């Protein structure tokens, strides 16, 4: 049965030959379309991921710097309090720091008024908007940085056995972190 169908297809009459040519043409167009779509999607994904990856890297770097600097500052301040001794500080946050870059945004609005033959009016508004992150020397330009709220702090101090020293440590940490949570 399959042999008969193949013989019928390969039989040299003009109609079947035209069908085969059309099928081959359709397959070639299909392959070209698939390749073009994949190329366009890869370019879109690469540009989007480059921007988001660099923003994520920037946010992680800034968060780490803020955490370390506040912890280091607290360690330095607390070690200067009389009787504290060696100090280690760990601060926990409720979320990560948010970095908001500066965008170059352009909006284009097109309005078209049309009248049809029966006297009706139609207004068509088209809005195109694009938003790109601004770079300077291959680094993202930052508009503002939103620091996270502090959830808690762990202080290890060799002189914390003394209740007066412990009270001084608590007061110093509260004073230093109060401004960070407002």
Residue pairs with C-beta under 8 A, 6 or more apart in sequence:
8 16
9 16
9 20
10 16
51 133
54 133
54 140
55 99
55 101
55 133
55 140
58 99
58 101
58 139
58 140
58 142
59 96
59 97
59 98
59 99
60 96
62 97
62 99
62 145
63 96
63 97
63 148
66 97
66 147
67 91
67 93
70 91
70 176
70 180
71 89
71 90
71 91
73 176
74 87
74 89
74 91
74 153
74 155
74 172
74 173
74 176
75 87
75 88
75 89
77 172
77 176
78 84
78 87
78 89
78 155
78 157
78 169
78 172
78 173
79 85
79 86
79 87
81 165
81 168
81 169
81 172
82 165
82 168
83 159
83 162
83 164
83 165
83 168
84 157
84 158
84 159
84 160
84 165
84 168
84 169
85 157
85 158
85 159
86 157
86 158
87 155
87 156
87 157
87 158
88 155
88 156
88 157
89 153
89 154
89 155
89 156
90 153
90 154
91 150
91 152
91 153
91 154
91 177
92 150
92 151
92 152
92 153
92 154
93 148
93 149
93 150
93 151
94 148
94 149
94 150
94 151
95 148
95 149
96 148
97 145
97 146
97 147
97 148
98 145
98 146
98 148
99 140
99 142
99 145
99 146
100 142
100 143
100 144
100 145
100 146
101 133
101 134
101 140
101 141
101 142
101 143
102 133
102 134
102 141
102 142
102 143
103 131
103 132
103 133
103 134
104 131
104 132
104 133
104 134
105 129
105 130
105 131
105 132
106 129
106 130
107 127
107 128
107 129
108 127
108 128
108 129
109 125
109 126
109 127
109 128
110 125
110 126
110 127
110 128
111 123
111 124
111 125
111 126
112 123
112 124
112 125
112 126
113 121
113 122
113 123
114 121
114 122
114 123
114 124
115 121
115 122
116 122
133 140
134 140
134 141
135 141
147 180
149 180
149 181
150 177
150 180
150 181
153 173
153 177
155 169
155 173
157 165
157 169
159 165
160 166
160 169
